[in-house]
């Protein structure tokens, strides 16, 4: 079930359980987008303090 369907179901039923399902889907989507942004900012040499060797 996607986020919009979950929201529509909650609006129809007014059930707390349906709202919690909607929030779980929403939080999962937000967590996935956060993980993707962290992956794009990842340092690919494996160390955050890597200075390289261009000045040796």
N, CA and C atoms as a LAMMPS dump frame, in Angstrom:
ITEM: TIMESTEP
0
ITEM: NUMBER OF ATOMS
168
ITEM: BOX BOUNDS ff ff ff
-5.0000000000000000e+02 5.0000000000000000e+02
-5.0000000000000000e+02 5.0000000000000000e+02
-5.0000000000000000e+02 5.0000000000000000e+02
ITEM: ATOMS id mol type element x y z
1 1 1 N 0.853 -1.171 0
2 1 2 C 0 0 0
3 1 3 C 0.901 1.238 0
4 2 1 N 0.605 2.2 -0.856
5 2 2 C 1.404 3.413 -0.878
6 2 3 C 0.831 4.441 0.106
7 3 1 N 1.546 5.538 0.239
8 3 2 C 1.2 6.542 1.244
9 3 3 C -0.181 7.161 0.996
10 4 1 N -0.501 7.469 -0.251
11 4 2 C -1.785 8.097 -0.56
12 4 3 C -2.959 7.153 -0.289
13 5 1 N -2.807 5.882 -0.643
14 5 2 C -3.872 4.912 -0.356
15 5 3 C -4.065 4.729 1.146
16 6 1 N -2.962 4.722 1.871
17 6 2 C -3.051 4.58 3.325
18 6 3 C -3.765 5.787 3.934
19 7 1 N -3.463 6.985 3.422
20 7 2 C -4.123 8.18 3.931
21 7 3 C -5.617 8.142 3.608
22 8 1 N -5.965 7.741 2.388
23 8 2 C -7.376 7.653 1.994
24 8 3 C -8.132 6.65 2.861
25 9 1 N -7.483 5.54 3.151
26 9 2 C -8.107 4.534 4.012
27 9 3 C -8.355 5.112 5.399
28 10 1 N -7.355 5.838 5.928
29 10 2 C -7.527 6.452 7.244
30 10 3 C -8.664 7.475 7.231
31 11 1 N -8.728 8.296 6.177
32 11 2 C -9.803 9.294 6.109
33 11 3 C -11.174 8.641 6.059
34 12 1 N -11.247 7.496 5.395
35 12 2 C -12.522 6.798 5.275
36 12 3 C -12.943 6.157 6.592
37 13 1 N -11.984 5.485 7.242
38 13 2 C -12.326 4.717 8.441
39 13 3 C -12.187 5.511 9.735
40 14 1 N -11.217 6.423 9.788
41 14 2 C -10.949 7.147 11.023
42 14 3 C -10.292 6.276 12.08
43 15 1 N -9.83 5.108 11.677
44 15 2 C -9.251 4.139 12.597
45 15 3 C -7.821 4.541 12.992
46 16 1 N -7.522 4.389 14.27
47 16 2 C -6.172 4.653 14.754
48 16 3 C -5.184 3.696 14.091
49 17 1 N -5.582 2.463 13.914
50 17 2 C -4.718 1.48 13.275
51 17 3 C -4.373 1.9 11.84
52 18 1 N -5.346 2.423 11.105
53 18 2 C -5.079 2.898 9.747
54 18 3 C -4.153 4.107 9.754
55 19 1 N -4.301 4.974 10.745
56 19 2 C -3.399 6.118 10.855
57 19 3 C -1.971 5.652 11.141
58 20 1 N -1.838 4.676 12.015
59 20 2 C -0.501 4.157 12.33
60 20 3 C 0.131 3.495 11.112
61 21 1 N -0.672 2.826 10.301
62 21 2 C -0.152 2.263 9.053
63 21 3 C 0.351 3.373 8.135
64 22 1 N -0.44 4.435 8.011
65 22 2 C -0.038 5.575 7.189
66 22 3 C 1.277 6.165 7.691
67 23 1 N 1.394 6.388 8.994
68 23 2 C 2.618 6.971 9.562
69 23 3 C 3.814 6.058 9.361
70 24 1 N 3.627 4.75 9.455
71 24 2 C 4.736 3.812 9.245
72 24 3 C 5.232 3.891 7.802
73 25 1 N 4.308 3.977 6.857
74 25 2 C 4.698 4.102 5.45
75 25 3 C 5.413 5.429 5.224
76 26 1 N 4.895 6.497 5.807
77 26 2 C 5.493 7.82 5.658
78 26 3 C 6.906 7.852 6.251
79 27 1 N 7.078 7.303 7.431
80 27 2 C 8.389 7.291 8.076
81 27 3 C 9.382 6.432 7.308
82 28 1 N 8.922 5.314 6.75
83 28 2 C 9.791 4.468 5.943
84 28 3 C 10.275 5.23 4.702
85 29 1 N 9.38 5.962 4.057
86 29 2 C 9.746 6.748 2.885
87 29 3 C 10.77 7.825 3.264
88 30 1 N 10.541 8.505 4.367
89 30 2 C 11.473 9.54 4.816
90 30 3 C 12.828 8.943 5.174
91 31 1 N 12.832 7.792 5.816
92 31 2 C 14.085 7.135 6.173
93 31 3 C 14.852 6.713 4.921
94 32 1 N 14.128 6.198 3.923
95 32 2 C 14.781 5.803 2.675
96 32 3 C 15.387 6.997 1.962
97 33 1 N 14.704 8.124 1.957
98 33 2 C 15.26 9.311 1.299
99 33 3 C 16.45 9.839 2.086
100 34 1 N 16.429 9.729 3.397
101 34 2 C 17.56 10.134 4.219
102 34 3 C 18.756 9.238 3.941
103 35 1 N 18.537 7.934 3.842
104 35 2 C 19.631 7.01 3.55
105 35 3 C 20.244 7.295 2.186
106 36 1 N 19.418 7.632 1.192
107 36 2 C 19.949 7.947 -0.132
108 36 3 C 20.8 9.197 -0.089
109 37 1 N 20.394 10.216 0.67
110 37 2 C 21.189 11.442 0.736
111 37 3 C 22.492 11.189 1.49
112 38 1 N 22.464 10.334 2.497
113 38 2 C 23.699 9.989 3.195
114 38 3 C 24.634 9.227 2.279
115 39 1 N 24.091 8.337 1.462
116 39 2 C 24.919 7.589 0.527
117 39 3 C 25.57 8.52 -0.485
118 40 1 N 24.875 9.542 -0.93
119 40 2 C 25.439 10.455 -1.917
120 40 3 C 26.514 11.339 -1.304
121 41 1 N 26.501 11.525 0.016
122 41 2 C 27.508 12.336 0.693
123 41 3 C 28.65 11.501 1.244
124 42 1 N 28.598 10.221 1
125 42 2 C 29.598 9.31 1.54
126 42 3 C 30.969 9.6 0.962
127 43 1 N 31.981 9.515 1.815
128 43 2 C 33.356 9.681 1.368
129 43 3 C 33.808 8.34 0.813
130 44 1 N 34.234 8.333 -0.438
131 44 2 C 34.505 7.073 -1.106
132 44 3 C 35.898 6.511 -0.816
133 45 1 N 36.766 7.26 -0.181
134 45 2 C 38.07 6.698 0.162
135 45 3 C 38.029 5.977 1.496
136 46 1 N 36.883 5.994 2.174
137 46 2 C 36.702 5.205 3.376
138 46 3 C 37.063 5.907 4.664
139 47 1 N 37.713 7.067 4.584
140 47 2 C 38.089 7.787 5.795
141 47 3 C 37.668 9.246 5.674
142 48 1 N 37.107 9.779 6.722
143 48 2 C 36.666 11.172 6.675
144 48 3 C 37.834 12.144 6.808
145 49 1 N 38.976 11.696 7.36
146 49 2 C 40.131 12.58 7.545
147 49 3 C 41.223 12.324 6.509
148 50 1 N 40.871 11.681 5.403
149 50 2 C 41.83 11.353 4.36
150 50 3 C 42.355 12.634 3.73
151 51 1 N 43.676 12.824 3.732
152 51 2 C 44.276 14.026 3.193
153 51 3 C 44.838 13.808 1.787
154 52 1 N 44.888 12.556 1.373
155 52 2 C 45.417 12.288 0.042
156 52 3 C 46.941 12.299 0.036
157 53 1 N 47.515 12.132 -1.109
158 53 2 C 48.976 12.071 -1.21
159 53 3 C 49.535 13.117 -2.175
160 54 1 N 48.733 14.071 -2.592
161 54 2 C 49.208 15.009 -3.605
162 54 3 C 50.293 15.949 -3.102
163 55 1 N 50.474 16.1 -1.759
164 55 2 C 51.488 17.015 -1.241
165 55 3 C 52.687 16.298 -0.626
166 56 1 N 52.819 15.019 -0.844
167 56 2 C 53.955 14.289 -0.269
168 56 3 C 55.139 14.378 -1.171
